[in-house]
Amino acid sequence: LDELRSAGLNRAFARTIGIAVDFRRKNRSVETLQANVQRLKEYRSKLILYPRNAKKPAAGEATPEEWKTAVAQVTADKARDLLPLRRSQKTEKARVPSAEEKAYRAFHSLRQARACKKLNGKRLKKAADAEAANK
């Protein structure tokens, strides 16, 4: 809903023009929010709304001239090429792992980190008690 608000759309209108709306969804970062808002604005700019009343098109609805150019454009460009999906990251090519990478024990490191996090409070308390006993 934040994305729709930022793009200048409301929930009901977004559903009528083919945008799925999930009110449970949360944005975890500002970068993805801005990227999604940009995608929504681009989608809205390329969208051609046919008017309910052909004699009096409302604001934001297409005129008969725009209909003809839109049909020609879609047949020429193919619908899937109008809004292509862009990859955010490039895939890495396969390579031989280095000796350091081979020696790294990932599961062991994760298990150690989990244990350190779990026992951190007890260790701090034990150190504080030992320091208090030494005074």
Buried (B, 14 or more C-beta within 10 A) or exposed (E): BEBBEBBEBEEEEBEEEEBEBEEEEEBEEEEEBEBBBEBBBEBBEEBBBEBEEEEEBEEEBBEEEBBEEBEEEEEEEEEEEEEEEEEEEEEEEEEEEEEEEEEEEEEEEEEEEEEEEEEEEEEEEEEEEEEEEEE
